[in-house]
Amino acid sequence: MNAPTTVVVACLAGHGIGPEVTAAASRALAQVSRQHGFRVDEVHPPFDGEGVMSSGHPLPAATRSAALASDAVLVAGATAPALAGVRAELDLGARVTRTLDETGEATTFAPLRPDAESWTLERAFQAARARAGRLVSVGVNGAWSKQVAAHGERHDGVEVEHRTLAEALFLLAEGSAGVLVAEHVLGEAISEAPRLGRRRRLIATGDLSVSGPSLFAPTHGTAHDDAGQGMADPSEMLLATALLLTEGLGRRRAGEALEESLALALGRPHQPANVAGAGVVATTREFVDAVLGLLPSARRDTEFALGGMR
């Protein structure tokens, strides 16, 4: 057998619950990569609060270098001020947002600049082909429609559905919308729409790089009162990890298996302590144990699907 491919992930934990949810992500990366035949080497440079404590700066030069040298960057919280410095170093072309709730899931792609529209469309078509073979397009300009049609010709089998912005926002607010892509002028509205729904949902985001590493994070912050008590909710961090696998490292089967395991675990009684309505309170570690225990059944490769591995 060939040696497994090795990828490098820069993990920026920061302070608060950051180290706890990052540890949960590390456990997930280690197990899912082992099951899918590749290896993840993690680097953990100081970032945000821990960067200030170690060197007097929230984003030390060594942390910048580690992020740029990685294959993907995983941040424990999307609200850290130092994150702007990381993004500024990357060649970012699109924002991808993944949501998961009891109604299903949705993935939105939005270009971060006009010249990245075609590149973003290609990423969206690839995701649509891998999921349900359906893509929702949201645009207002004729040039956008022509680009969508051109990409559709190269992706035979993907059904394209055109929606207005109002229709797309309704779909995203109500729940499952599949894979959706918007032109640049509508990108901000589409990226923010998943946060507007009234039901509780997990949201993870990724800033996709045209060249170099992409950056992934849960939408929550890290400065929680329950930091250090082993009761932090790692759900969004695990969703961000699954998104990193699918859209950042090209390990789609591995990412889908992790996300399916997460969804299954959330439907069971043992949930993180701060999940509203949880039947039985679980510690961070207990919840991650439940997710990882479901990985073999969530895998869709032949030997796992047939029960060859237990």
C-alpha positions as CSV (number, residue, x, y, z in Angstrom):
1,M,0.0,0.0,0.0
2,N,1.1,3.5,-0.7
3,A,1.9,5.7,2.3
4,P,-1.1,8.0,3.1
5,T,-1.0,11.5,1.9
6,T,-0.1,14.0,4.6
7,V,-1.7,17.4,4.9
8,V,-0.9,20.3,7.3
9,V,-3.6,22.1,9.2
10,A,-2.8,25.3,11.2
11,C,-5.0,25.3,14.3
12,L,-5.6,28.8,15.8
13,A,-7.2,28.1,19.2
14,G,-6.9,31.5,20.9
15,H,-8.3,31.8,24.4
16,G,-11.6,31.0,26.3
17,I,-13.2,27.8,25.0
18,G,-10.8,27.9,22.0
19,P,-8.4,25.2,23.3
20,E,-11.3,22.9,24.3
21,V,-13.1,23.0,21.0
22,T,-9.8,22.8,19.1
23,A,-9.0,19.7,21.0
24,A,-12.3,18.2,19.9
25,A,-11.5,19.1,16.3
26,S,-8.0,17.5,16.6
27,R,-9.6,14.3,17.8
28,A,-12.0,14.3,14.9
29,L,-9.3,15.0,12.4
30,A,-7.1,12.2,13.7
31,Q,-9.8,9.6,13.6
32,V,-11.5,10.5,10.3
33,S,-8.1,10.8,8.5
34,R,-7.0,7.5,9.8
35,Q,-10.2,5.8,8.6
36,H,-10.0,7.5,5.2
37,G,-6.3,6.8,4.5
38,F,-4.5,10.1,4.9
39,R,-2.7,11.9,7.7
40,V,-3.1,15.3,9.2
41,D,-0.2,17.1,10.8
42,E,-1.3,19.9,13.0
43,V,0.5,23.0,14.0
44,H,-0.7,25.1,17.0
45,P,0.9,28.5,16.9
46,P,-0.1,31.2,19.5
47,F,-3.0,33.3,18.4
48,D,-5.3,36.0,19.8
49,G,-5.1,36.0,23.7
50,E,-2.5,33.3,23.9
51,G,-0.4,35.3,21.3
52,V,-0.5,38.3,23.5
53,M,0.5,36.3,26.5
54,S,3.5,34.6,24.7
55,S,4.8,37.5,22.7
56,G,2.8,40.6,23.3
57,H,1.0,40.5,20.0
58,P,-2.3,38.7,19.0
59,L,-0.9,37.6,15.7
60,P,2.9,36.9,16.0
61,A,5.0,36.7,12.9
62,A,5.5,33.0,13.4
63,T,1.8,32.4,13.5
64,R,1.4,34.3,10.2
65,S,4.1,32.1,8.7
66,A,2.5,28.9,10.0
67,A,-0.9,29.8,8.5
68,L,0.6,30.6,5.1
69,A,2.6,27.4,5.0
70,S,-0.3,25.1,5.9
71,D,-2.8,23.4,3.6
72,A,-5.7,24.8,5.5
73,V,-6.4,27.0,8.6
74,L,-8.9,26.1,11.3
75,V,-9.8,28.9,13.8
76,A,-11.7,28.2,17.0
77,G,-14.0,31.3,16.6
78,A,-14.8,33.6,13.7
79,T,-15.0,36.8,15.9
80,A,-11.4,37.1,17.0
81,P,-10.0,40.5,16.0
82,A,-6.7,39.0,15.0
83,L,-8.4,37.0,12.3
84,A,-8.4,40.0,10.0
85,G,-4.6,39.8,9.9
86,V,-4.8,36.2,8.8
87,R,-7.3,36.9,6.1
88,A,-5.3,39.8,4.8
89,E,-2.4,37.4,4.0
90,L,-4.5,34.9,2.0
91,D,-5.7,35.0,-1.6
92,L,-9.3,34.7,-0.8
93,G,-11.9,34.3,-3.6
94,A,-15.1,33.1,-2.0
95,R,-17.1,32.6,1.2
96,V,-18.7,29.3,1.8
97,T,-21.3,28.9,4.6
98,R,-22.5,25.5,5.8
99,T,-25.6,25.2,8.0
100,L,-27.1,22.2,9.8
101,D,-30.4,22.0,11.7
102,E,-33.4,19.6,12.2
103,T,-34.7,20.5,8.7
104,G,-31.6,19.5,6.9
105,E,-28.6,21.4,5.6
106,A,-27.5,24.1,3.2
107,T,-24.3,25.3,1.6
108,T,-23.9,28.8,0.2
109,F,-21.1,30.0,-2.0
110,A,-20.5,33.8,-2.6
111,P,-17.6,35.4,-4.4
112,L,-15.6,37.9,-2.4
113,R,-14.6,39.9,-5.4
114,P,-16.1,40.2,-9.0
115,D,-13.2,38.5,-10.7
116,A,-13.7,35.4,-8.6
117,E,-17.3,34.7,-9.8
118,S,-16.4,32.1,-12.4
119,W,-14.0,30.4,-9.9
120,T,-16.7,30.4,-7.3
121,L,-19.3,28.9,-9.7
122,E,-16.9,26.0,-10.4
123,R,-16.6,25.3,-6.7
124,A,-20.4,25.5,-6.2
125,F,-21.0,23.1,-9.2
126,Q,-18.5,20.6,-7.8
127,A,-20.3,20.7,-4.4
128,A,-23.7,20.3,-6.0
129,R,-22.6,17.4,-8.1
130,A,-21.2,15.7,-4.9
131,R,-24.4,16.3,-2.9
132,A,-27.8,16.2,-4.5
133,G,-27.0,17.2,-8.1
134,R,-29.0,20.4,-7.7
135,L,-27.8,24.0,-7.6
136,V,-29.7,27.1,-6.8
137,S,-28.4,30.2,-8.6
138,V,-29.1,33.7,-7.4
139,G,-28.3,36.7,-9.6
140,V,-29.6,39.9,-11.1
141,N,-27.3,40.4,-14.1
142,G,-27.5,38.8,-17.5
143,A,-23.7,38.2,-17.4
144,W,-24.1,36.1,-14.3
145,S,-26.8,33.9,-16.0
146,K,-24.4,33.4,-19.0
147,Q,-21.7,32.3,-16.6
148,V,-24.0,29.9,-14.9
149,A,-25.1,28.4,-18.2
150,A,-21.5,28.0,-19.4
151,H,-20.6,26.1,-16.2
152,G,-23.7,24.0,-16.4
153,E,-22.7,22.7,-19.8
154,R,-19.5,21.4,-18.2
155,H,-21.3,19.8,-15.4
156,D,-23.9,17.6,-17.1
157,G,-26.2,16.1,-14.5
158,V,-26.4,19.1,-12.2
159,E,-29.9,20.6,-12.3
160,V,-29.8,24.4,-12.0
161,E,-32.7,26.4,-10.5
162,H,-32.7,30.2,-10.7
163,R,-34.1,32.1,-7.8
164,T,-34.6,35.8,-6.9
165,L,-32.8,37.1,-3.9
166,A,-36.0,37.3,-1.9
167,E,-36.8,33.6,-2.7
168,A,-33.3,32.5,-1.8
169,L,-33.4,34.4,1.5
170,F,-36.6,32.7,2.4
171,L,-35.2,29.3,1.5
172,L,-32.2,29.9,3.7
173,A,-34.2,31.3,6.6
174,E,-36.6,28.4,6.6
175,G,-34.1,25.6,6.5
176,S,-32.7,23.1,3.9
177,A,-31.7,24.9,0.7
178,G,-29.2,22.5,-0.8
179,V,-26.3,24.1,-2.6
180,L,-26.8,27.8,-3.4
181,V,-24.5,30.2,-5.2
182,A,-24.9,34.0,-5.7
183,E,-23.2,36.6,-7.8
184,H,-20.8,39.0,-6.2
185,V,-23.2,41.9,-5.7
186,L,-25.5,39.6,-3.6
187,G,-22.8,37.8,-1.8
188,E,-23.0,39.6,1.5
189,A,-26.7,39.1,1.8
190,I,-26.5,35.4,1.0
191,S,-23.6,34.8,3.4
192,E,-25.5,36.5,6.3
193,A,-28.9,34.9,5.5
194,P,-28.3,31.6,7.5
195,R,-28.0,33.6,10.7
196,L,-31.5,35.1,10.3
197,G,-33.4,31.9,10.8
198,R,-35.4,31.5,14.1
199,R,-34.6,27.9,14.8
200,R,-31.3,26.8,16.4
201,R,-28.8,25.8,13.8
202,L,-25.1,25.1,13.5
203,I,-23.2,27.5,11.2
204,A,-19.6,27.2,10.0
205,T,-17.9,29.4,7.4
206,G,-14.9,29.1,5.1
207,D,-13.0,31.7,3.3
208,L,-11.8,29.9,0.2
209,S,-8.4,30.8,-1.3
210,V,-7.8,30.8,-5.0
211,S,-4.1,29.9,-4.3
212,G,-2.8,28.8,-0.9
213,P,-4.7,27.7,2.3
214,S,-8.3,28.4,2.9
215,L,-9.6,29.4,6.4
216,F,-12.5,27.8,8.3
217,A,-14.2,28.6,11.6
218,P,-17.4,28.2,13.6
219,T,-19.5,31.4,13.8
220,H,-19.4,31.6,17.6
221,G,-16.7,33.4,19.6
222,T,-14.4,31.8,22.2
223,A,-14.8,34.0,25.3
224,H,-17.4,31.9,27.1
225,D,-18.1,31.8,30.8
226,D,-17.9,28.0,30.8
227,A,-14.3,27.9,29.5
228,G,-12.1,25.5,31.4
229,Q,-15.0,23.4,32.8
230,G,-15.0,20.7,30.1
231,M,-18.6,21.6,29.2
232,A,-18.1,23.7,26.0
233,D,-20.2,22.9,23.0
234,P,-17.9,21.6,20.2
235,S,-20.8,21.2,17.6
236,E,-20.0,24.2,15.4
237,M,-16.3,23.5,15.6
238,L,-16.9,19.9,14.4
239,L,-19.1,21.3,11.5
240,A,-16.2,23.7,10.6
241,T,-13.8,20.7,10.6
242,A,-16.1,18.8,8.3
243,L,-16.3,21.9,6.0
244,L,-12.5,22.1,6.1
245,L,-12.2,18.5,5.0
246,T,-14.6,18.9,2.1
247,E,-13.8,22.4,0.8
248,G,-10.3,23.0,2.1
249,L,-8.6,19.7,1.7
250,G,-10.7,18.0,-1.0
251,R,-11.4,15.1,1.3
252,R,-15.2,15.1,0.6
253,R,-16.0,11.6,1.8
254,A,-14.2,12.2,5.1
255,G,-15.9,15.5,5.7
256,E,-19.4,14.1,4.8
257,A,-18.8,11.2,7.2
258,L,-17.9,13.6,10.0
259,E,-20.9,15.8,9.4
260,E,-23.3,12.9,9.2
261,S,-21.9,11.6,12.5
262,L,-22.4,15.0,14.1
263,A,-26.0,15.2,12.9
264,L,-26.7,11.7,14.3
265,A,-25.1,12.6,17.6
266,L,-27.2,15.7,17.9
267,G,-30.3,13.7,17.5
268,R,-29.5,11.6,20.5
269,P,-29.9,12.3,24.2
270,H,-26.3,12.9,25.1
271,Q,-25.7,16.5,23.9
272,P,-23.4,19.3,25.1
273,A,-24.4,21.0,28.3
274,N,-25.3,24.3,26.7
275,V,-27.5,22.9,23.9
276,A,-31.1,24.0,24.7
277,G,-33.4,21.1,25.3
278,A,-30.8,18.4,25.8
279,G,-32.2,15.4,27.5
280,V,-29.0,14.3,29.2
281,V,-26.2,16.7,29.8
282,A,-22.8,15.6,28.4
283,T,-19.3,16.9,28.8
284,T,-17.4,18.1,25.7
285,R,-15.4,14.9,25.7
286,E,-18.5,12.7,26.0
287,F,-20.2,14.4,23.1
288,V,-17.1,14.0,20.9
289,D,-16.9,10.4,21.9
290,A,-20.5,9.9,20.7
291,V,-19.7,11.6,17.3
292,L,-16.5,9.6,16.8
293,G,-18.3,6.4,17.7
294,L,-20.7,7.0,14.8
295,L,-18.1,7.5,12.2
296,P,-17.9,3.9,10.9
297,S,-21.7,3.8,10.3
298,A,-21.6,7.2,8.6
299,R,-19.0,6.2,6.2
300,R,-20.2,5.3,2.7
301,D,-17.2,3.3,1.4
302,T,-18.0,-0.3,0.6
303,E,-16.4,-2.2,3.4
304,F,-17.9,0.2,6.0
305,A,-21.3,0.3,4.4
306,L,-21.5,-3.5,4.4
307,G,-20.6,-3.7,8.0
308,G,-17.0,-4.9,7.4
309,M,-15.6,-2.7,10.1
310,R,-16.9,-2.3,13.7
